[in-house]
Amino acid sequence: MKFVVGLVALMLGVSSAEAAGTADRTGVAATWRAATIALPANATGALPVFGRWREAGVQSAVRAIPGSRKVPAILYFHGCDGIGVEEESARIAYMEVGYAVFFPDSFARVGRRSNCRTDTFSTSSAPEAHAYRIEEIAYARKQLRAIPWVDQDRVFAIGFSEGGMALAGYDGNDFTGVIITGWHCDGRGRYQGLRTPDEIPVLTIIAADDPWYEAKKGRHCGLYFNGRKNARSLVLQNNGHAIMNSVNLEHALQAKQAILEFLMSR
C-alpha cells in the first residue's frame, strides 16, 4: 500500500506524506474525521461536548479527559441518507446516561453516493456502499482503541437501517454488544442472517409495518438467531421506519427502554 501511495506521489509530483494525507481525506479515514461526537458530562467532568471529531474544540476536550476516567462508548452507524433526526435523537439519549457517542459520517467520502431514495423507499442505487460500511465499522473500532479513557470492555455498536444492515454483516469480535434497528436480517449474501459472533449479546428492533420492507413484511432478525444466547428481537406493531424518533411515542419509549436496559446490563 505504501509503495502504491509513493508511486502515485511520484506521478503527481507530490510527497508520499501528501498523497497519504489526501487518501485519508477522501477514503474511510474521512468518515472518522467528520464523525459527529457527543461527550457526556461524566467524561468531561463539566458540561457535555458536541461537535465533529476534526474540530479543535472537540479535540481539546478529548485530550483533556484523563485516561483513568473510563467511559463507556457507542459507535453508531447511520442510515442510508446520513446522520438525521433518528441519529440525533439517539445521540442525546445515550449521552444523557453517560455514554460517549461517535457517529462516523459515511458521506464524508469523496464521491460517496446514496444507496437509497427516501421519497420512493427504493434501494440499490449505489451497491458499493455496502463494502464501505463494513470498512467503516472496522476502522471506527480501531480509532476507539487509541482513546485511553474509553472503557474498552464497554464499547457497543448500534446501527440504524443501512447501518444496521452493515452491523448484521460484520463478523468482528470486538464489541461488548450489538444493537440493530430498522433492519430485518433477510438480505442477500453476507446480509442474510447475522454474522455477529454468537458470544456477543444482540438486540434487534424493527417495525412490523416498516414501509422500506414491504417485500419482506413480517421478517425480523429474531428469525435468524438459531438458538443464539443473549439475543432479543423486538418487533413494534403499526410503526414506521423510525425507532428512537418514532411518531408513535409509546413505541419510541419502548425502544429506548429496551436499548438502555441492554446497554446498562453489560
C-alpha positions, 0 to 999 in steps of 0.5 A, a space after each residue: 500500500 505504501 509503495 502504491 501511495 509513493 508511486 502515485 506521489 511520484 506521478 503527481 509530483 507530490 510527497 508520499 506524506 501528501 498523497 497519504 494525507 489526501 487518501 485519508 481525506 477522501 477514503 474511510 479515514 474521512 468518515 472518522 474525521 467528520 464523525 459527529 461526537 457527543 461527550 457526556 458530562 461524566 467524561 468531561 467532568 463539566 458540561 457535555 461536548 458536541 461537535 465533529 471529531 476534526 474540530 479543535 474544540 472537540 479535540 481539546 476536550 478529548 485530550 483533556 479527559 484523563 485516561 483513568 476516567 473510563 467511559 463507556 462508548 457507542 459507535 453508531 452507524 447511520 442510515 442510508 441518507 446520513 446522520 438525521 433526526 433518528 441519529 440525533 435523537 439517539 445521540 442525546 439519549 445515550 449521552 444523557 446516561 453517560 455514554 460517549 457517542 461517535 457517529 462516523 459520517 459515511 458521506 464524508 467520502 469523496 464521491 460517496 453516493 446514496 444507496 437509497 431514495 427516501 421519497 420512493 423507499 427504493 434501494 440499490 442505487 449505489 451497491 458499493 456502499 455496502 463494502 464501505 460500511 463494513 470498512 467503516 465499522 472496522 476502522 471506527 473500532 480501531 480509532 476507539 482503541 487509541 482513546 485511553 479513557 474509553 472503557 474498552 470492555 464497554 464499547 457497543 455498536 448500534 446501527 440504524 437501517 443501512 447501518 444496521 444492515 452493515 452491523 448484521 454483516 460484520 463478523 468482528 469480535 470486538 464489541 461488548 454488544 450489538 444493537 440493530 434497528 430498522 433492519 430485518 436480517 433477510 438480505 442477500 449474501 453476507 446480509 442474510 442472517 447475522 454474522 455477529 459472533 454468537 458470544 456477543 449479546 444482540 438486540 434487534 428492533 424493527 417495525 412490523 409495518 416498516 414501509 422500506 420492507 414491504 417485500 419482506 413484511 413480517 421478517 425480523 432478525 429474531 428469525 435468524 438467531 438459531 438458538 443464539 444466547 443473549 439475543 432479543 428481537 423486538 418487533 413494534 406493531 403499526 410503526 414506521 421506519 423510525 425507532 428512537 424518533 418514532 411518531 408513535 411515542 409509546 413505541 419510541 419509549 419502548 425502544 429506548 427502554 429496551 436499548 438502555 436496559 441492554 446497554 446498562 446490563 453489560 
